[in-house]
Amino acid sequence: MLRNQLIVTVTEIQNNFGRYLAMVQKGSEIIVTKNGKEVGRLIPREKAVSYLTDSLAGILKGDTALDKAREKRLGKKYGFIS
């Protein structure tokens, strides 16, 4: 788990959304899980812009296996859960 990153269940996020939203506004990343699997993330706006830019960089570089290369690159940078 990366610094400022929390893993919470769907139920927990539903019951305490305001609390987690405040944490995201302060720079934390919230990973939402359902039945033990990641279903989404709440991330600060600045990180979202960086993530989108980085995901497009693979396409612009002309990767031959776009999906695999992008997943590998972003997984390392953003700590995806497999």
Secondary structure as the mmCIF struct_conf table of DSSP 4:
data_model
#
loop_
_struct_conf.conf_type_id
_struct_conf.id
_struct_conf.beg_label_comp_id
_struct_conf.beg_label_asym_id
_struct_conf.beg_label_seq_id
_struct_conf.end_label_comp_id
_struct_conf.end_label_asym_id
_struct_conf.end_label_seq_id
TURN_TY1_P TURN_TY1_P1 ARG A 3 ASN A 4
STRN STRN1 GLN A 5 THR A 9
HELX_RH_AL_P HELX_RH_AL_P1 VAL A 10 ASN A 15
TURN_TY1_P TURN_TY1_P2 ASN A 16 ASN A 16
HELX_RH_AL_P HELX_RH_AL_P2 PHE A 17 GLN A 25
TURN_TY1_P TURN_TY1_P3 LYS A 26 GLY A 27
STRN STRN2 GLU A 29 LYS A 34
TURN_TY1_P TURN_TY1_P4 ASN A 35 GLY A 36
STRN STRN3 LYS A 37 LEU A 42
HELX_RH_AL_P HELX_RH_AL_P3 ARG A 45 LYS A 61
TURN_TY1_P TURN_TY1_P5 GLY A 62 GLY A 62
BEND BEND1 THR A 64 ALA A 65
HELX_RH_AL_P HELX_RH_AL_P4 LEU A 66 TYR A 78
TURN_TY1_P TURN_TY1_P6 GLY A 79 GLY A 79
#
